[in-house]
């Protein structure tokens, strides 16, 4: 599969281009560009939110949020580290987050609230995951996908998976007791249990290279649609805002509970299509690991947090439901594109 090189970016070192005046201004500010537009990204954020028909799928808004969050992760070294806590950038981020969170809360269907006990919350989360019966991208990959579609799936996943586990790790210092211990147990596995070569993000980078793709973080940002950025941005928003610690815990629970079986299907499809074994190895790693993690995440993490802090239960459920809903929207976009005979990726602007 060939993906064309990106067009010139407002800051020459970034591996992707802006998607409108807001993302242009944010990128310019964070890369130290002297572009005059960088000075007014807060006003542009207010205007973009007011004009947007759908904040969740708005390319300019979602790319701006992605770059703002990348400043905190350090995932794009081209961004000036001295600007991470710049007041103007934080104001812009807050404007976008308020609109994004409001849109999610208005559109994500919420389950009935259980009693705030470990067992009741665990059962409710498993029931929520079981009720998620939308179109299955993993089944398509297992049975029907072409090699090019499988490569597209790796590209779509790269925005999060090359930083796998990082959004949820923001919650570690914000938890205590049973919930903290459970999260650290999960994250220790995600980060390889002390073995750098087993870090899950590195396993995915190896998978991309084995598939002939670029494993550099950000290499395919130009290619993915806004809904893919929104999925990652949602995790970042939940993780970086202390008031949303319940939501990031719920998100992780749902994420782990819907991973094991799909990963087996992805691996089956990659073997069927003749990919290098290193490509399927990433998914095979998750088949057994996530079957264990789902129990820890649902009960020991989310259940104990709700039991110890009942006031967080609504956000735990919101985070779980948002994970399933937004990732479902992303999967629908991919499958609908393929059913229409088109790519799920964005067309590149010719350089």
Secondary structure as a PSIPRED ss2 file (coil, helix, strand):
# PSIPRED VFORMAT (PSIPRED V4.0)

   1 X C   1.000  0.000  0.000
   2 X C   1.000  0.000  0.000
   3 X C   1.000  0.000  0.000
   4 X C   1.000  0.000  0.000
   5 X C   1.000  0.000  0.000
   6 X C   1.000  0.000  0.000
   7 X C   1.000  0.000  0.000
   8 X C   1.000  0.000  0.000
   9 X C   1.000  0.000  0.000
  10 X C   1.000  0.000  0.000
  11 X C   1.000  0.000  0.000
  12 X C   1.000  0.000  0.000
  13 X C   1.000  0.000  0.000
  14 X C   1.000  0.000  0.000
  15 X C   1.000  0.000  0.000
  16 X C   1.000  0.000  0.000
  17 X C   1.000  0.000  0.000
  18 X C   1.000  0.000  0.000
  19 X C   1.000  0.000  0.000
  20 X C   1.000  0.000  0.000
  21 X H   0.000  1.000  0.000
  22 X H   0.000  1.000  0.000
  23 X H   0.000  1.000  0.000
  24 X H   0.000  1.000  0.000
  25 X H   0.000  1.000  0.000
  26 X H   0.000  1.000  0.000
  27 X H   0.000  1.000  0.000
  28 X H   0.000  1.000  0.000
  29 X H   0.000  1.000  0.000
  30 X H   0.000  1.000  0.000
  31 X C   1.000  0.000  0.000
  32 X C   1.000  0.000  0.000
  33 X C   1.000  0.000  0.000
  34 X C   1.000  0.000  0.000
  35 X C   1.000  0.000  0.000
  36 X H   0.000  1.000  0.000
  37 X H   0.000  1.000  0.000
  38 X H   0.000  1.000  0.000
  39 X H   0.000  1.000  0.000
  40 X H   0.000  1.000  0.000
  41 X H   0.000  1.000  0.000
  42 X H   0.000  1.000  0.000
  43 X H   0.000  1.000  0.000
  44 X H   0.000  1.000  0.000
  45 X H   0.000  1.000  0.000
  46 X H   0.000  1.000  0.000
  47 X H   0.000  1.000  0.000
  48 X H   0.000  1.000  0.000
  49 X H   0.000  1.000  0.000
  50 X H   0.000  1.000  0.000
  51 X H   0.000  1.000  0.000
  52 X C   1.000  0.000  0.000
  53 X C   1.000  0.000  0.000
  54 X C   1.000  0.000  0.000
  55 X H   0.000  1.000  0.000
  56 X H   0.000  1.000  0.000
  57 X H   0.000  1.000  0.000
  58 X C   1.000  0.000  0.000
  59 X H   0.000  1.000  0.000
  60 X H   0.000  1.000  0.000
  61 X H   0.000  1.000  0.000
  62 X H   0.000  1.000  0.000
  63 X H   0.000  1.000  0.000
  64 X H   0.000  1.000  0.000
  65 X H   0.000  1.000  0.000
  66 X H   0.000  1.000  0.000
  67 X H   0.000  1.000  0.000
  68 X H   0.000  1.000  0.000
  69 X H   0.000  1.000  0.000
  70 X H   0.000  1.000  0.000
  71 X H   0.000  1.000  0.000
  72 X H   0.000  1.000  0.000
  73 X H   0.000  1.000  0.000
  74 X C   1.000  0.000  0.000
  75 X C   1.000  0.000  0.000
  76 X C   1.000  0.000  0.000
  77 X C   1.000  0.000  0.000
  78 X C   1.000  0.000  0.000
  79 X C   1.000  0.000  0.000
  80 X C   1.000  0.000  0.000
  81 X H   0.000  1.000  0.000
  82 X H   0.000  1.000  0.000
  83 X H   0.000  1.000  0.000
  84 X C   1.000  0.000  0.000
  85 X C   1.000  0.000  0.000
  86 X C   1.000  0.000  0.000
  87 X H   0.000  1.000  0.000
  88 X H   0.000  1.000  0.000
  89 X H   0.000  1.000  0.000
  90 X H   0.000  1.000  0.000
  91 X H   0.000  1.000  0.000
  92 X H   0.000  1.000  0.000
  93 X H   0.000  1.000  0.000
  94 X H   0.000  1.000  0.000
  95 X H   0.000  1.000  0.000
  96 X H   0.000  1.000  0.000
  97 X H   0.000  1.000  0.000
  98 X H   0.000  1.000  0.000
  99 X H   0.000  1.000  0.000
 100 X H   0.000  1.000  0.000
 101 X H   0.000  1.000  0.000
 102 X H   0.000  1.000  0.000
 103 X H   0.000  1.000  0.000
 104 X H   0.000  1.000  0.000
 105 X H   0.000  1.000  0.000
 106 X H   0.000  1.000  0.000
 107 X H   0.000  1.000  0.000
 108 X C   1.000  0.000  0.000
 109 X C   1.000  0.000  0.000
 110 X C   1.000  0.000  0.000
 111 X C   1.000  0.000  0.000
 112 X C   1.000  0.000  0.000
 113 X C   1.000  0.000  0.000
 114 X C   1.000  0.000  0.000
 115 X C   1.000  0.000  0.000
 116 X C   1.000  0.000  0.000
 117 X C   1.000  0.000  0.000
 118 X H   0.000  1.000  0.000
 119 X H   0.000  1.000  0.000
 120 X H   0.000  1.000  0.000
 121 X H   0.000  1.000  0.000
 122 X H   0.000  1.000  0.000
 123 X H   0.000  1.000  0.000
 124 X H   0.000  1.000  0.000
 125 X H   0.000  1.000  0.000
 126 X H   0.000  1.000  0.000
 127 X H   0.000  1.000  0.000
 128 X H   0.000  1.000  0.000
 129 X H   0.000  1.000  0.000
 130 X H   0.000  1.000  0.000
 131 X C   1.000  0.000  0.000
 132 X C   1.000  0.000  0.000
 133 X C   1.000  0.000  0.000
 134 X C   1.000  0.000  0.000
 135 X C   1.000  0.000  0.000
 136 X C   1.000  0.000  0.000
 137 X H   0.000  1.000  0.000
 138 X H   0.000  1.000  0.000
 139 X H   0.000  1.000  0.000
 140 X H   0.000  1.000  0.000
 141 X H   0.000  1.000  0.000
 142 X H   0.000  1.000  0.000
 143 X H   0.000  1.000  0.000
 144 X C   1.000  0.000  0.000
 145 X C   1.000  0.000  0.000
 146 X C   1.000  0.000  0.000
 147 X H   0.000  1.000  0.000
 148 X H   0.000  1.000  0.000
 149 X H   0.000  1.000  0.000
 150 X H   0.000  1.000  0.000
 151 X H   0.000  1.000  0.000
 152 X H   0.000  1.000  0.000
 153 X H   0.000  1.000  0.000
 154 X H   0.000  1.000  0.000
 155 X H   0.000  1.000  0.000
 156 X H   0.000  1.000  0.000
 157 X H   0.000  1.000  0.000
 158 X H   0.000  1.000  0.000
 159 X H   0.000  1.000  0.000
 160 X H   0.000  1.000  0.000
 161 X H   0.000  1.000  0.000
 162 X C   1.000  0.000  0.000
 163 X C   1.000  0.000  0.000
 164 X C   1.000  0.000  0.000
 165 X C   1.000  0.000  0.000
 166 X H   0.000  1.000  0.000
 167 X H   0.000  1.000  0.000
 168 X H   0.000  1.000  0.000
 169 X H   0.000  1.000  0.000
 170 X C   1.000  0.000  0.000
 171 X C   1.000  0.000  0.000
 172 X H   0.000  1.000  0.000
 173 X H   0.000  1.000  0.000
 174 X H   0.000  1.000  0.000
 175 X C   1.000  0.000  0.000
 176 X C   1.000  0.000  0.000
 177 X H   0.000  1.000  0.000
 178 X H   0.000  1.000  0.000
 179 X H   0.000  1.000  0.000
 180 X H   0.000  1.000  0.000
 181 X H   0.000  1.000  0.000
 182 X H   0.000  1.000  0.000
 183 X H   0.000  1.000  0.000
 184 X H   0.000  1.000  0.000
 185 X H   0.000  1.000  0.000
 186 X H   0.000  1.000  0.000
 187 X H   0.000  1.000  0.000
 188 X H   0.000  1.000  0.000
 189 X H   0.000  1.000  0.000
 190 X H   0.000  1.000  0.000
 191 X C   1.000  0.000  0.000
 192 X H   0.000  1.000  0.000
 193 X H   0.000  1.000  0.000
 194 X H   0.000  1.000  0.000
 195 X C   1.000  0.000  0.000
 196 X H   0.000  1.000  0.000
 197 X H   0.000  1.000  0.000
 198 X H   0.000  1.000  0.000
 199 X C   1.000  0.000  0.000
 200 X H   0.000  1.000  0.000
 201 X H   0.000  1.000  0.000
 202 X H   0.000  1.000  0.000
 203 X H   0.000  1.000  0.000
 204 X H   0.000  1.000  0.000
 205 X H   0.000  1.000  0.000
 206 X H   0.000  1.000  0.000
 207 X H   0.000  1.000  0.000
 208 X H   0.000  1.000  0.000
 209 X H   0.000  1.000  0.000
 210 X H   0.000  1.000  0.000
 211 X C   1.000  0.000  0.000
 212 X C   1.000  0.000  0.000
 213 X C   1.000  0.000  0.000
 214 X C   1.000  0.000  0.000
 215 X C   1.000  0.000  0.000
 216 X C   1.000  0.000  0.000
 217 X C   1.000  0.000  0.000
 218 X C   1.000  0.000  0.000
 219 X C   1.000  0.000  0.000
 220 X C   1.000  0.000  0.000
 221 X H   0.000  1.000  0.000
 222 X H   0.000  1.000  0.000
 223 X H   0.000  1.000  0.000
 224 X C   1.000  0.000  0.000
 225 X C   1.000  0.000  0.000
 226 X H   0.000  1.000  0.000
 227 X H   0.000  1.000  0.000
 228 X H   0.000  1.000  0.000
 229 X H   0.000  1.000  0.000
 230 X H   0.000  1.000  0.000
 231 X H   0.000  1.000  0.000
 232 X H   0.000  1.000  0.000
 233 X H   0.000  1.000  0.000
 234 X H   0.000  1.000  0.000
 235 X H   0.000  1.000  0.000
 236 X H   0.000  1.000  0.000
 237 X H   0.000  1.000  0.000
 238 X H   0.000  1.000  0.000
 239 X H   0.000  1.000  0.000
 240 X H   0.000  1.000  0.000
 241 X C   1.000  0.000  0.000
 242 X H   0.000  1.000  0.000
 243 X H   0.000  1.000  0.000
 244 X H   0.000  1.000  0.000
 245 X H   0.000  1.000  0.000
 246 X H   0.000  1.000  0.000
 247 X H   0.000  1.000  0.000
 248 X H   0.000  1.000  0.000
 249 X H   0.000  1.000  0.000
 250 X H   0.000  1.000  0.000
 251 X H   0.000  1.000  0.000
 252 X H   0.000  1.000  0.000
 253 X H   0.000  1.000  0.000
 254 X H   0.000  1.000  0.000
 255 X H   0.000  1.000  0.000
 256 X H   0.000  1.000  0.000
 257 X H   0.000  1.000  0.000
 258 X C   1.000  0.000  0.000
 259 X C   1.000  0.000  0.000
 260 X H   0.000  1.000  0.000
 261 X H   0.000  1.000  0.000
 262 X H   0.000  1.000  0.000
 263 X H   0.000  1.000  0.000
 264 X H   0.000  1.000  0.000
 265 X H   0.000  1.000  0.000
 266 X H   0.000  1.000  0.000
 267 X H   0.000  1.000  0.000
 268 X H   0.000  1.000  0.000
 269 X H   0.000  1.000  0.000
 270 X H   0.000  1.000  0.000
 271 X H   0.000  1.000  0.000
 272 X H   0.000  1.000  0.000
 273 X C   1.000  0.000  0.000
 274 X C   1.000  0.000  0.000
 275 X C   1.000  0.000  0.000
 276 X C   1.000  0.000  0.000
 277 X H   0.000  1.000  0.000
 278 X H   0.000  1.000  0.000
 279 X H   0.000  1.000  0.000
 280 X H   0.000  1.000  0.000
 281 X H   0.000  1.000  0.000
 282 X H   0.000  1.000  0.000
 283 X H   0.000  1.000  0.000
 284 X H   0.000  1.000  0.000
 285 X H   0.000  1.000  0.000
 286 X H   0.000  1.000  0.000
 287 X H   0.000  1.000  0.000
 288 X H   0.000  1.000  0.000
 289 X H   0.000  1.000  0.000
 290 X H   0.000  1.000  0.000
 291 X H   0.000  1.000  0.000
 292 X H   0.000  1.000  0.000
 293 X H   0.000  1.000  0.000
 294 X H   0.000  1.000  0.000
 295 X H   0.000  1.000  0.000
 296 X H   0.000  1.000  0.000
 297 X H   0.000  1.000  0.000
 298 X H   0.000  1.000  0.000
 299 X H   0.000  1.000  0.000
 300 X H   0.000  1.000  0.000
 301 X H   0.000  1.000  0.000
 302 X H   0.000  1.000  0.000
 303 X H   0.000  1.000  0.000
 304 X H   0.000  1.000  0.000
 305 X H   0.000  1.000  0.000
 306 X H   0.000  1.000  0.000
 307 X H   0.000  1.000  0.000
 308 X H   0.000  1.000  0.000
 309 X C   1.000  0.000  0.000
 310 X H   0.000  1.000  0.000
 311 X H   0.000  1.000  0.000
 312 X H   0.000  1.000  0.000
 313 X H   0.000  1.000  0.000
 314 X H   0.000  1.000  0.000
 315 X H   0.000  1.000  0.000
 316 X H   0.000  1.000  0.000
 317 X H   0.000  1.000  0.000
 318 X H   0.000  1.000  0.000
 319 X H   0.000  1.000  0.000
 320 X H   0.000  1.000  0.000
 321 X H   0.000  1.000  0.000
 322 X H   0.000  1.000  0.000
 323 X H   0.000  1.000  0.000
 324 X H   0.000  1.000  0.000
 325 X H   0.000  1.000  0.000
 326 X H   0.000  1.000  0.000
 327 X H   0.000  1.000  0.000
 328 X H   0.000  1.000  0.000
 329 X H   0.000  1.000  0.000
 330 X H   0.000  1.000  0.000
 331 X H   0.000  1.000  0.000
 332 X H   0.000  1.000  0.000
 333 X H   0.000  1.000  0.000
 334 X H   0.000  1.000  0.000
 335 X H   0.000  1.000  0.000
 336 X H   0.000  1.000  0.000
 337 X H   0.000  1.000  0.000
 338 X H   0.000  1.000  0.000
 339 X H   0.000  1.000  0.000
 340 X C   1.000  0.000  0.000
 341 X C   1.000  0.000  0.000
 342 X C   1.000  0.000  0.000
 343 X C   1.000  0.000  0.000
 344 X C   1.000  0.000  0.000
 345 X C   1.000  0.000  0.000
 346 X C   1.000  0.000  0.000
 347 X C   1.000  0.000  0.000
 348 X C   1.000  0.000  0.000
 349 X C   1.000  0.000  0.000
 350 X C   1.000  0.000  0.000
 351 X C   1.000  0.000  0.000
